[in-house]
Amino acid sequence: MAKKITLTVNETLFSKIDQWRSSFNLSRLFQDAVSEAIKRKEDFQRMLSGKEDIPQIIERLKVEKRGWLETARHDGESEGGTWAGKAHYGELVSALALLEGSKTGDGVGEIVSAAEDQCVEAWERKRKVADAVSPEQEEARRAYREGWRAGVIGLWEIVKDQLDE
């Protein structure tokens, strides 16, 4: 048997409800929304009560996290190597000096830093996380940057001895 409930809503919502009342079955809409909210709460309570295997969930998420960070680093390494392959000699030498902690006084350091930042931003846009701000996302950014820098250094290691020939 159905039971009656009285709801209180603010004036703005009431005027919109009143305007659209004929388009909705308000009872059905309310029942569906509350039923879904209760289901989510009950599912969460079941998980917290141990009916879900929390240790398995943790292990799965650890594996996924490692894979996520490895992918970020690999992407960075690939894109850093690509950037280094297109960079002019002066940019590449300045990049290496920056990566080794040396200062460059020629303004190229800012170009290299901007190039790295642009690669990070493009990578984030590709993964649709450009605006994400969290410690986990920062960890992925660090992994990408480490990879990017390793890619730049890796290309240099391949070509440097052949430049004097």
Buried (B, 14 or more C-beta within 10 A) or exposed (E): EEEEEEEEEEEEEEEEBEEEEEEEEEEEEEEEEEEEEEEEEEEEEEEEEEEEEEEEEEEEEEEEEEEBBEBBBBBBBEBBBBBBEEBEEEBBBBBBBBBEEEEBEEEBBEBBEEBBEEBBEEBBEEBEBEEEEEEEBEBBBBBBBBBBBBBBBBBBEEEEEEEEE
